[in-house]
Amino acid sequence: MTKVVITSAGKGTRLLPFTKEMPKEMMPIYSKAFTKNRVVLPLLQYIYEQLYSMNFRDYCFVVGREKRSIEDHFTPHDAYLRELNGDYKKLITKFYSKLDNSHLVWVNQNKPLGFGDAVKRAERYVGDEDFLVHAGDVTILSKTKHPILRLIDTAKKNPDAKAILLCKKIKDFKRYGVPTVNKISSNLFSVREVIEKPEKPKSPFGILPLYYFRSEIFSSLKKIKTGKGKEFQLTDAIQNLIKENQKVLAITLNQNEDEIDVGTVESYKNAQEITFRKA
């Protein structure tokens, strides 16, 4: 079973003052994917339940020291459950049952040193296995074969690929890493270069924070220095793989798929509108 690393240590400064006490990964969205009626779910719970529905059971959450509320939310609370009744009790009971059937590991990122540093901290959990990385503030809605499953299929068909990226066409290059790619087939690209938030992007694609990695990414992460924002950028480690002549591939979102992003006020507004209609 493929392990999953979920990064949830970002400071969420674009969503202050709400995120002063509440992590941005716990921002509420709408969903009726796991219930009969539409409910309000923390995004991170939605991500976890979405992954659980795809039969993932082994998770590592990378959290900041101040994010105890995330671990509390993902810890079954029997006394709280006894106080509930009706549909709400059924809803929470189902969530707790999933947690009981999962293996959850918690890793602290004591200082906000970037996405790359967060992933590097999961090395002891991952070991020498392949793994998925999923940011805790973004998810994908899909009515066909979910891109997570397509990443895994691509990895199986390309055992020499050390990283597989998920991309989409973008207009706001200030928030994304950008790959330079060559098309292999209708939805498969080889990646020649990746640059974090470039001034002059070389392609129309942005990299979404959902990846499939071989364990070689950890040695690459140890070789990079701080980059944009004085943080350790995961894109710099991917670029290092490319420099070392390792194969890096990319797939793209399909037309019927939506990125749900709670990172900014504008993207959060869109996330609520889309999830109210579709999730």
Secondary structure, DSSP 8 states (H G I E B T S, - for coil): --EEEEEE----GGGTTGGGTS-GGG-EEEE-SSSSS-EEEEHHHHHHHHHHHTT--EEEEEEETT-HHHHHHTS--HHHHHT--HHHHHHHHHHHHHHHTSEEEEEEE-S---HHHHHHTTHHHHTTS-EEEEETTEEEE-SSS-HHHHHHHHHHH-TTEEEEEEEEE-S-GGGSEEEEEEEEETTEEEEEEEEES-SS-SSSEEEEEEEEE-THHHHHHTT----GGGS--HHHHHHHHHHTT-EEEEEE--TT-EEEE-SSHHHHHHHHHHHHHH-
